[in-house]
Amino acid sequence: MKKATPKAKSDGERSGSFFWWEEDTLVVNILGKPSARNDAVGKPKGHQLKVSVTAAPKLGRATDHMVLFLADEFGVSPAAITVVYGRQNVNKQLRIQAPTKLPAIFQQRSLL
């Protein structure tokens, strides 16, 4: 029987950043804030990026709303965003396929 080989950690996972690239896919760790006043991309908090959405946290609706909001922020269709985990939790990981634009916080972190 063959043992599973652990996946090598990417540069982002090693450095403690809230995001990293896997070829043309952006992987982002999110700390969600449902029932907020405004939809907004916030500041990093540890190894997560705070994202606030106005939707209530019922049956994954806040996550669905977050995907729609972030699709516009990254210039992709909602279908290009995959929720890896955290669909009904504030701690999430998203994979964004080939984003055409980046919010300012990503551009600032890239320069560090």
N, C-alpha and C positions, 0 to 999 in steps of 0.2 A: 504494500500500500504506500502510495506516495504522500509525503507530507507537504502541506501548503507552505509556500515560500512567502514570508512577509513582504509586502509591497514597500519598495524604497520610498522614503519620505522625500517630498519635493523641497525645493529651496524655501518656499514660503512656510511649510510646516516646520522646517528646521530653525528658521529665524524667528518664529513666533509671530509672524505677520498675520493679518486677518485675511489675506488673499495671496494666491499664487497662480501661475500659469501652467497649464498642461497642454502644450502645443498651442492651438488657437482657442482653447477653452479657459475661461477665467473661473477659478474656484474661489468662493467667498464664504467665510464663516460669518453668520449673522446673529445678532442679538435683537430679536424682534420686540417692538413696543406697540401692542394693539391698542385700540380705542384712544389714539392720540388726537390732538387738535388738528394736526396737519400731517400729510404724507411728507416724509423728509428722510434724506440720507444724513445721518449724524456723524459723530466722531468715533474713532476706534476706542474700544473698551477692552483692554487686554488683547486676546487673540481673536476678537470679534468686532464687527462693525455694527453700530447701532442703527437700526432702520425703524422709523416710526410710521405707522399706518392708521388711518381713521377707522378702519373696519373693526368690528367686535370679534373677539376670539371664540367663535362658535363654529364647530364642525369644519374647521380649516378655512373658514371664510377670510380671516385676516391674512393667512398665507396666500390664498388666491389673489386677494387684493394687492399684497406685496409684490407678487410676480407681475401683475399688470403694471403696477407703478414702476418697478425696476426695469421692465422691458422698455418703457419709454426712456428711462434714465440712461440705459446702455445702448439704445438704438437698435433693438432686436425685437422680434415677435415674441409673444409670451411662450410660444412653443419651443423657443430656443433656450428657455430657462428650465432646468430640472431641479426639483427639490430632492437632494440626496437623502437627507434626514431632517426631522423636525417639523413635519407637516402640521402637527397639532401641538407644537412646543415652541417656546420663545427662542430656543437654541436651534439654529438651522445651518445647513450647508447647502449652498446653491452652486450649480454649474451653469455658466452662461456661455453659450456657443458663439464664438466669433463676434464679440461686441464691436459696434462701429463707433461708439463714443464711451468715454469714461467720466464719471463724476469727478469733481476737483480733488476730493480726498485721495483718490487712487493715483492721480497725477502727482500730488505732493509726496505720497509715500514712495513712488517710483524713483524720485530724485534723491531719497535718503540713502 
